[in-house]
Amino acid sequence: MQEINKENQEVRPIDIEQIDLEKLREKVTEEPSMLPYAHTVGGAVIKPEDQGKIKANALEAMYQQTDMQMEQIYKQMQLLAEQAKNINTRKTISERIYQAEIRFEPLIGRTYYLYERHGKSDVLSLIAPNEWGKSKKYDKCIAAIRLLADHTWEILDMP
C-alpha cells in the first residue's frame, strides 16, 4: 500500500506493521447510530439533550395552557352567574307583575311600567314615569318592561 503526500506529491509506502489494529477496532462500531458523534463525514452531530431543561420547559408550557383554560372556565362561570342573576330578577319582577293590578290587556312587544303604590300594592301602567307630569299617582317606578311572545317579561330598565 502506498500513501500520497499531497504537499509535494510524493508517494510513501504504508508500513502495515506500525498500524495498531486493536486501537483502530475501538474506533469502529457495528451500530454507528448509537455513537454520540457523527460517524460519517456528512453525518449530523447528535448531542445529548438536557432532560431537566426539557421537562422544565414542558412543565412551564403545561402551566400556561392550564392557567389559560382555567381563566376561560372562570369567565364562563361569571357569565353563567350573571345570567342566573338576570333570570332570577326577571322571575321576581314577573311575579310582581302578575300579582299587580292590571286594568287592561297587555299586548306582546309593547312597553309597560310597573309602579309601587304607597308601599302596599303594585300597578302595571302604560304611562312612563316622565309622562305623569306633576300628578304622580305612585311612589316609585319599579321597572320598565316589555311583554314577550311567550308571556314572560323582559326588563328594559330598573330605575
C-alpha positions in Angstrom: 0.0 0.0 0.0 1.0 3.5 -0.6 0.2 6.9 0.9 0.3 10.0 -1.2 1.6 13.2 0.4 -0.3 16.0 -1.3 2.1 18.8 -0.5 4.9 17.6 -2.6 3.1 14.8 -4.5 5.5 12.1 -3.3 4.3 8.5 -2.8 5.3 6.8 0.5 4.7 3.2 1.3 2.4 2.4 4.3 4.0 0.1 6.8 1.3 -2.2 8.0 3.3 -3.4 10.9 3.1 0.1 12.5 -0.7 0.1 12.4 -2.3 -0.8 15.8 -5.3 -2.8 14.8 -6.6 -3.0 18.4 -6.7 0.7 18.7 -8.5 1.0 15.3 -11.0 -1.6 16.4 -12.0 0.7 19.4 -12.9 3.4 16.9 -15.2 1.1 14.8 -18.7 0.1 15.8 -21.3 -2.2 14.4 -24.1 0.2 15.5 -23.0 3.6 14.3 -26.4 5.1 15.1 -25.6 4.7 18.8 -22.4 6.9 18.7 -22.6 10.2 20.4 -21.0 11.9 17.4 -21.4 11.7 13.6 -19.9 8.5 12.2 -19.5 9.8 8.6 -18.1 13.0 7.2 -21.5 14.3 6.2 -23.3 12.9 9.2 -25.3 15.1 11.6 -23.9 15.8 15.0 -26.2 14.3 17.7 -25.9 16.0 21.1 -27.5 14.5 24.2 -30.4 16.7 25.5 -30.6 18.2 28.9 -33.6 16.2 30.3 -34.1 18.7 33.1 -34.4 21.6 30.8 -36.8 19.7 28.5 -39.0 18.8 31.5 -38.9 22.3 32.9 -40.0 23.8 29.5 -42.8 21.2 29.1 -43.9 21.9 32.7 -44.0 25.7 32.1 -46.0 25.2 28.8 -48.4 22.9 30.7 -48.9 25.5 33.4 -49.5 28.3 30.8 -52.1 26.1 29.0 -54.0 25.0 32.1 -54.0 28.5 33.5 -55.4 29.8 30.2 -58.1 27.1 30.3 -59.0 27.8 33.9 -59.3 31.6 33.1 -61.7 30.7 30.3 -63.8 28.5 32.6 -63.8 31.2 35.3 -65.1 33.8 32.7 -67.8 31.3 31.6 -68.8 30.8 35.3 -69.0 34.6 35.8 -71.2 34.8 32.7 -73.4 32.0 33.9 -73.7 33.5 37.3 -74.7 36.9 35.7 -77.3 35.1 33.5 -78.7 33.3 36.5 -79.0 36.6 38.4 -80.8 38.2 35.5 -83.2 35.3 35.2 -83.9 35.5 38.9 -84.6 39.2 38.7 -86.9 38.6 35.7 -88.7 36.0 37.7 -89.2 38.3 40.7 -90.4 41.2 38.5 -92.7 38.8 36.6 -94.2 37.6 39.8 -94.8 41.1 40.9 -96.4 42.0 37.5 -98.8 39.1 37.7 -99.8 40.0 41.3 -100.2 43.7 40.3 -103.3 45.5 39.4 -103.8 45.4 35.6 -106.7 47.3 34.2 -106.0 46.5 30.5 -104.9 43.5 28.4 -101.1 43.8 27.8 -100.0 43.4 24.2 -96.9 41.5 23.1 -94.0 43.7 22.2 -95.3 46.8 24.0 -93.5 48.6 26.8 -95.2 49.0 30.2 -94.2 50.3 33.6 -94.6 48.6 37.0 -95.2 51.1 39.8 -95.4 50.6 43.6 -98.4 52.3 45.1 -97.9 53.7 48.6 -95.8 50.6 49.7 -98.9 48.4 49.5 -99.5 47.0 46.0 -98.1 47.2 42.5 -99.8 48.6 39.4 -99.0 48.0 35.8 -99.3 51.1 33.6 -99.0 52.3 30.1 -97.7 55.7 31.2 -93.9 56.2 31.6 -92.6 58.0 34.7 -91.6 61.1 32.7 -95.2 61.3 31.3 -97.0 61.8 34.6 -96.2 65.5 34.9 -96.9 66.9 38.4 -99.7 64.5 39.3 -97.7 61.4 40.3 -100.1 58.7 41.5 -97.5 56.2 42.6 -94.5 56.2 45.0 -91.9 54.8 42.6 -91.3 53.1 39.3 -90.0 49.6 39.8 -89.2 48.7 36.2 -89.8 49.4 32.6 -90.8 46.1 31.0 -91.8 44.6 27.7 -94.2 41.6 27.2 -92.5 38.8 25.1 -94.3 36.3 22.9 -94.0 33.5 25.5 -95.7 35.8 28.0 -92.6 36.4 30.0 -91.4 39.9 30.7 -88.2 41.5 29.6 -86.8 44.1 31.9 -85.8 47.2 29.9 -84.8 49.4 32.8 -84.9 49.4 36.6 -84.6 53.0 37.8 
